[in-house]
Amino acid sequence: MARDLRIINVKTYPLSAPRGVDISRPDHYLPYWRELAEAGVRRNFYSLLVEVIASDGSSGWGEAIVREVPTAHREIIDRLFKPIIVGQDALAIEDLWQRMFAALKTRGHVAGYFIEALAGVDMALWDLAGKAMGLPIYRMLRGPTMSRLRAYASSIYWHYLEGFSERDFVREIERLAEAGFEQVKIKIGFEKIVKIRGFTIENILRAIRDSLGYDLEVMVDANSAYSVGEAIRVGRILERYEVAWFEEPIPPYIVEGYRELRRKLGVMIAGGESLFTKYQFQDFIRRKALDVLQPDIARVGVTEFVKIAYIAEAEGLYIAPHTGLSGPGCRAAAIYASAAIPRETFLTYEYMYKRDNPLAEEIPEKPIEVIDKGYIVVPREPGIGFKPRRASMEKYMYV
């Protein structure tokens, strides 16, 4: 039985590790990423681990995902959230979320770094509560609804490999299918900026279908590369090759554009990795602008993730959690929270098959994502199932 626990401290640990891919290359399909890398900003993977310590000496771990400024989230947590929650009931997670959010909303800080920092604290609180009760958080959330999560292999890039050919691209997907994946996601959008000999979306989709048929589900992700008109033209191609979803075809602030795409195209429209709260998701849902909601627990936290999932259930929409460049804490929380949402609402989990983030691989004491023939096995450890190696933290500590 859980004890009367009070929060006595909050600690933060900024981490940094080198990327395996040079995104300053001239063939990188997102110019602003390339420009950031050239300026020395986005050359590494970054993370901020969050430890919430309770009055009995126990602690919970979370992660605030950090993309550009490793110390920004640390300042927000140390200077703003820590004074708010220290001394409070460690198990009153909803109340603590509301207290932290209240400090933000009157100033308009309802997205961005502030909410990412809140998400990291929220994860740590759930982990602490689960450990105090001896339960995985999906048990606290009335789960599990699933013991395994269907997963798709993400993301297959054309432009990162020198001399990459159409055959190489298809062979990469064939290897994933042979490993048991029934779903894969490929990156598109770069072709409007960087012209690569032999590459067109139609050529690639035709080659995939010729090789693997239509049993393999193919999703595409444009990372907001297109205008509405361009997305409609691309969407017509995707329809012909029965693509499962068209992810982030346009920037996330063009909500009416998403609505238009959903109305005009016969392919599911996916998005949400750039949204931070249920309020932003509600805007898309009310306008019937998405088929597949992709909350990233690194941005929304556990508390909001579950609420978004139940809104999706009520509206007959799917949840496909985004993980992307997330580190180990975020991935662990995403698996555990996904195992608590309605089975019919959950669609699939994003598995980053290249395993090129040292923070995700070396920091946790135990592997976070155990993959078995295209499925993630849901662990049974209490909390979110994540505990970091102190030695690895020291190795990658950002100074």
N, C-alpha and C positions, 0 to 999 in steps of 0.2 A: 504494500500500500504506500502511496506517495506521502512524503512527509510535508510539514509546513516549511517550505523553502523560500528564502529571500535571496534576491540577487545582491551579491556583495562586490562584484567587480566585472568589468568587461575589458578584455584585452584584444588587441588587433595585431596581425602579423602580415605585413606586405611581402609578397613573393614575386620573383621574376625569373624567367627561364628563356633561353634563346629559342627562336623559331627554327624549324627544320627547313622552311621555305623562305626564300628572299622575296618579299612582296614589293620590293622596290624595283623589281624587273620591269622593263618597258612593256612586256606583254601582259602585265596584270590588268584584269578587266575593269577594276574600279579605280579610276584616276585619283580620287581623293585618298584611298588607301596607299597608293603608290607615293603620293606626295607626302603623306605622313611619314612613311618609311624613309623617304629621302631626307626628311628633316630629323630623322633619328627618333621618332615618336613611337611607331608601332612595330618595331623590329623584334620585340620580345612578347612572350606570353606573360600576363600579369594576373595576380590574384591577391585578395585580402582575406585571410582566414580570420574568423571572429570566434572568440571563446567567451562564453558567459559563465561566470563562476557563481555557485550557490553557497548558501550559508553552511552546508554540511561538507563543503570541500569538493563536491562533484561539479562537473562542468559539461556544457553542451557546445558543440562545434557547428559553425555555419561558414558560409563563404559569400563575400560580396565580390561579384565579378567586376574586374577592372580592365578596361581596354586601353586607355591612353594615359591616365594620370594615376599611378599606383597609390599615391598618398592622399588623393582627394577624399575617397570614401573613409579613410582612416580618420581624417580630421572631422568629418561629419559625425562618425560614431563616437569618437573620443570626446568631442566638445559639445555635441548636441544630444545624442541618444543616451549615452552613458549616464549623465546626470538625471535624465528623466526616469530611467528604469532601475538604477541602483537603489536598493532598499525596498523595492516592490516585490509582490508575490510572484515568484518565478513561474508559476503554473497558470497565471492569469493571462494567457497569450493574447486573446482577443482584446482585452483591455489595454495591454501594453502596446499592441499594434495601434489602437485608436489614439493612445496618448502620443506616440511618436508621430503619427500622421497628422494629428492636430497641430503639432509644432511646425508642420510644413505647409498645410493647405492655405492658411491665411496669408502666407507670403507667396503663394503660387508655385511652390516647389512640389508639384504633384507628378513629376516625371524626372528622368535623368538620374544623375549621381545620387541625389537625395533618396530616391526610392530604391535604387540598387543597394545603397547602404542599409536602408531599412530591411530589405529582403535578407541581407546577410545576418542581421541581428535576429530576425524572425526565424530563420532556419535554426540558428543556435538555440533559441528558446524551445522550439519543437524538439530538437535533439535532447536537450536537458530534461524536458518533461517526459519524453519517452523513456529515457534512462531511469528517471526517478520512479516511474511506474513499472519498469521492466518490460516495456512493450515497444514494438516498432510503431512508428507514428501512424501507419495505415490501420493498425488495430484501434488506436485512439480515434480514428476517423471512420470507424465502423466497417473497416475492411478486414482482410483483403478481398477484393472482388476478383483478383487474378493472381495466380502464382507465377505466371510468366507473362512478359509483355512482348507483343509482336514488335519487331524492330526493322528499320530500313537502313541500308548502308548509305552513308552520307559523307561527304559530297564528292562526286566524281568530276574532276576538272580536266579540261582539255589542255589548257595553256600553261600548266606548271611543269610539264616535262619536255625537255629539249627533243625536237624531232618527233614528237608524238604524232602518230598517224591515226587515221580512222580505224584501221585494224587494231592498233594498240588500245584505242579507246574501248572498242567493243570487247577485246580480250580481257580488259580490266573488269568489265561488267560480267563477263562469262565466269571469271574466277570467283566473283562474289556470289553468283548464282550457284556455282559448284559448292561453295561453302555453306549453302543453305538459305541464303537471303532470297526472299520472294519479292522484295521491294528495293529499289535503288533510286537515288536522287542525283540528278546531274545539274551542273551549273550552266546557265545560259545568260545572255545579256551582254557579254563582253564583245560579241561579234559586231555590235553597232559602233564599237570604239576601236577595236584592234582586228584588222582583217587577217585571218590565218588561212593559208592556202588549203583548200580541200574541206574547210569547215563550213557547214551551214546546219541550222537546226534540223531541217528536213533530211539532209543526208545522214546525219547521225541517228535520228529516230528510225529512219528506214533501215539502216544497218543493224541497229539493235533488234528490230522486229524480224528482220531476215534471219538473224542468227538465233534468237531466243524465243521468237513467237510472241504471243500476246498474253501468255500466262504470267510472265514477269510484269509486275507493276512498276511503271516508271513515273517519277515525279520530276518536275523541273523547278529550279529556283533562280530567279532573275535578280535578286537583291536590289529591287526597286529601280532597275535600269531603264525602263521604258516610259514613254508617254502613254496616255490612254489609247490613242490611235495605233501606236506601234504594238501595244499589248494585244489589241484586238486582232491585228494581222498575224502576230505570232500565235495567238490562241487558236486561230483557224487551222494552223499547221498541227498544233497539239491535238486538236479534236480528231484529225484524220488518223493519228497514230495512237489514239485512245490513252493519252497521258492521264494519270490519276489525278494530279493537281498541279496548278500553276501558282507557285509561291512568290509572294511579294513582287508582282509584276510591275507595280508602280510605287512611288513613295507613300509611306503610311499616312501622311496628312491629307491625301486626296481621297477622302472617304467616299464622296459621290462617284469618283472614278472607279473605285472598287465595286460599288453598286452597279454601275453601268456594265462593267466586265462580267459580273455574275449574271446579269440579265441577258447579255448578248452571247455568251460563250457556253458551249456544252461541256466544259471541263470545270472541275471544282476549283474554286478560288481559295487559296490558303494565305494566312498572314497572322501577325500578332507578336512576332518576336521583338518588335520595336515598341510595343505597348507596355505599360507599367502597372495599371490598376484595372479593376473591374469596371471602373467608370469609363475608361477609354474603350474597353471591349464592348461595353453597352452601346456606345455610339455606333460602332460597326454593326452590332446585332440589330439594333432598332432600325437601321437603314437597310437591313438585309444585304450586307455587303460582303459577307464571308460564308463559305461552306465549312471550312476547317479552321479552327482557332488554334494558334500555336503559341501559347504563353510560355515564356522562358522563365523558369523558377528563379534564375539568377536575377531577373528583373522584378518579378512579381512576389516572390517569396511563397512559402507554403500556404499561409493564411489566404492570400488572394487567389492562388492557384486553384484551391479547392472550391472557392466561391465561383470562380469563372467556370469551372467544370460543371457545377450544378446549374448555372445559367445556361450553359450549352445544352445540357440535358433537357431543360425545360423548353428550349427553342428548337430541338431536333437537330443540333449541330454536332460536329465531331471535335474532339480534342486530340491534337498530335503535338506533344510537348517538344519545344525546340531546345536543343542543348548547345549546338555550335561550338564556340571556343571555351565553353565553361570548364572549370576545374573540377576537382574531385567532390567537394562538398555539394556543389550545385547538382552534379550528376546523381549523387546518392539521394539527395532530397527529391529530385525529379522522379526517380524510380519508385521511391517509397510513396510519394504523393499520388503518382499515377495508379499505384496498386489499390488506392482507396476510392477511385472514381467509378461511376457506373460502367459496366463492361460494354454496353452498347454505345456509350459516348466516347470511350477511348478508341482511337484509331490505330496509332503506331508511334513508336519511340525512335528518336533520332540517334543512331549509333554512328559515331565518328570513327570509321573503320581504319583510318591511317595511323591512329595511335601516335601522333607526333607531338603531343603536348606533355613535356616532362612533368609538369605540375600534376596533371591528372594521373600519370602512371606511377610516379615515384613518391608522392606525398602520402597517400593512404597506406595504413598498415596492411589492409587486405584489398584485393582488387574490387573495384566498385561495380564494374559492368562485366558480369559473367555471361558470355554469349553462347548459346547452344542452338545451332541450326536456324539462325535468324530470329531467335527469341532471347530476351534478357531474363535471366532467372532472378526472381525477387528474393532478396536475402531475408533473414529472420532476426538479425541482431536488433536490439532495442534502439530507440531514437531513429536517426536517419542512417544508421549503419556506417558512419564515417568516423574514423579516428586517425589523426595525422601522425606520421613519424617525426619526432622532434629533430632527429639528425638530418632528415631530408629538408625540414623547414630551415634549419641553419644553413644548409648548403645553398638554398635558393633565396635566402632572405634578401630583400631589396633594401639597400642602404641609401 
